[in-house]
Amino acid sequence: MDIKEILNKTDRFAANAGCRLTEVNTQHAVAEMTVTNAHLNGGNVCQGGALFTLADLAIAALMNYRGQLTFGINNSIMFVSSAKEGDVLRAEAVNVADHHKIPAVEVRVTNQEGRLICHITGMGYCKGVPLPTDTER
């Protein structure tokens, strides 16, 4: 089972939010989500937490690509424009520093027109243990 299949199965929070990995390799990871009414905040635009969840799934795929459990230790998000209901969002994570213990990535979340919605940077910590491949505790 590859990392895309593993995380699409085991990251239940992201799956419940409508996020799904579509591409993963050693250089980048892509996650996608369609903005629904359930993603909207009080201003009738996509809630920031939904945007971060989408980006975080792409980050997790790239940082865990080698099968070693890696958790985020620092993330920063900059909101550039709003996403609205019906938008199809794409989060693409790319390596900034592919370090074996403390990797760093950046993510661009864009809509179906290629408009930048938000930019995220992330740093992780590799625990040095295998990534769980099922939902058993």
Secondary structure, DSSP 8 states (H G I E B T S, - for coil): --HHHHHHHH-HHHHHTT-EEEEE-SSEEEEEEE--GGGB-TTSSB-HHHHHHHHHHHHHHHHTTTSEEEEEEEEEEEE-S---TT-EEEEEEEEEE--SSS-EEEEEEE-TT--EEEEEEEEEEEEEEE---SS--
